[in-house]
Amino acid sequence: MDLGELALKRFQQVSQELQKEIGSLTTRFAFGVAAGIQTLDTDARAKALRDAGHVADLGEHSYGVQLVLNTGRNDNLVLSFHGIGPRYREIVGVVAYLLLQGAEPSLIKDGTFQINYEEDILIAQTRFSAWLERVIVEGLNQWRLTL
């Protein structure tokens, strides 16, 4: 399983938990997941990548996963997967950011991750899973403070 799929599955689990716990209280709240580059706000993504210090090669590797947080305002916890460097050299970066409706993207604390083609996939998945859990907790806490 690649890291994008792993993130998508975990975001699906989180959205179901949020829907069950919070969404059931009112019809105004809805949670879900969106995936693929076509779902990303390209300007917000570009700014988040710049803010994270990533020079991205989006031609060779580009993917996005979003946890949709709709509470009357359309917010998203976003993961951008992209090649690193002006030319793709088989290093993939991931940047996590919070995108609140009408606001600039806000990077998640410790929200960057990198993998290279030489790393064993099981080790990368283990590292990524731990990183992803921290990002989800930090991102949801950051989002909660804006409500």
N, C-alpha and C positions, 0 to 999 in steps of 0.2 A: 504494500500500500504506500502510495507516495504521500508526502507531507500535506499537500493540498487536500487530498481525500480525507486524511486524518483530521485536519482542521474542520472540514465540512461536516464530518460525522459528529465531532465533539460539539460544534456550534448547533447542530440539529438537536442534540441531547439537551443542551443548555436552553435552547428556545422552547423545547417541550416542557422543561421544568419551570421556566418563567411563565409560560402560558397557563400551566396547571396551578401554580402558586399565586400569581398576580393577575394574569389575564382572566381568570375565572371570577374575579371580584367585580369587574366592569367590562362592558363591551368596548369601551374607549381604548383599552390596552390590547395590543396584539404584538406577538413576537414571532419571528421567523428567520429564515436564512436565504441569502442570495449568493450565487457563485458565478464566476466567470468574469472576464475582463469587461464585457459589455455592461455589467451591473455597476461598475465603479465610476465615480465622479472623477474624470481625468484631471481636472484642475486641482482638486483636493488631493488626489493621489500624488501628483507631481510636487505639490508643496510639502506634503508629508515626507516624501522621499528626500527632498532637498533638506528639510529640517533635520532629518535623521543622518544626513551626511552621505547618503547613498547616491552614487552615479549609476543609474540604472540602464541596462540594455533591455528594453522591452520588446525588441524584435525577435529575439531567440527564446526567451522564457518570460511569460507574463500571465499571471493568474490572480484572482482575488476571491476572497471569501468574506461575507459580511453577516454579522449577527444583527438582525433588524429589531430595533427597539422602538416601537410606536406607542407613545403614551399621549396622543394628541399632537405630538411633535415627532417628526420622522428622524430618528437618530440611528446611527450604525456604529458598531465596533467592527473595524475593518482590518483584514490582513492582506497586505500586498506581497505577492511572490514575484520576484523578478531577477533577471540576470544582473550580476554586479560588474561594473566597469564599463568603459566606453565601448568595449568589444567583449562579447560573451566568452568567458574562459572557464566555463563549467563550475562557476561559483554562483550559488543562488542565495539571495537575501530575502528576508521577510521583515516587513515593518508593520507594526501594530499601531493603529491610531483610532481615536474616537472622532466621529464626524457628527456633530450636533447640527440640527437644521438651522440654517442661516448663519453658521459660524465657520471659522477656519478650522482645519483639522488640528487635533491635539494629540501629540505623541503619547503613547502609554509608557510609563516609567519602565526602563529595561526592556523596551518593546522591539528590540532588533535581534535577529537570529540569522546565522549563516551556515551553509553546508557546502562542501565541495565534493566533486565526483569521486574522490578517493576514499571518503569516509564510508565505513560499513553502514548499510542502510538500517540495520537493527539498532546500532549505536545512535545514529542520527534520529531515528524515531523516538528512542528513549529520551534523548536530550530535548527534542522538539516537544514531546508530550509534557515534560516538566515545565518547559518554557511557556507552552500554551496555557497550562493551568494557571500560572502566575499572571499571564496577560489577561485571561478571562476575569480573574478575581480583581486585579487592579483596574481593568477597564470598566467593569460593572460598578466598582466602588466610585471611580471617577465620574461615571455617568449618573449614578444615584445622587451625588452631591449637586447636580445641576437641576434636579427635579423640584 
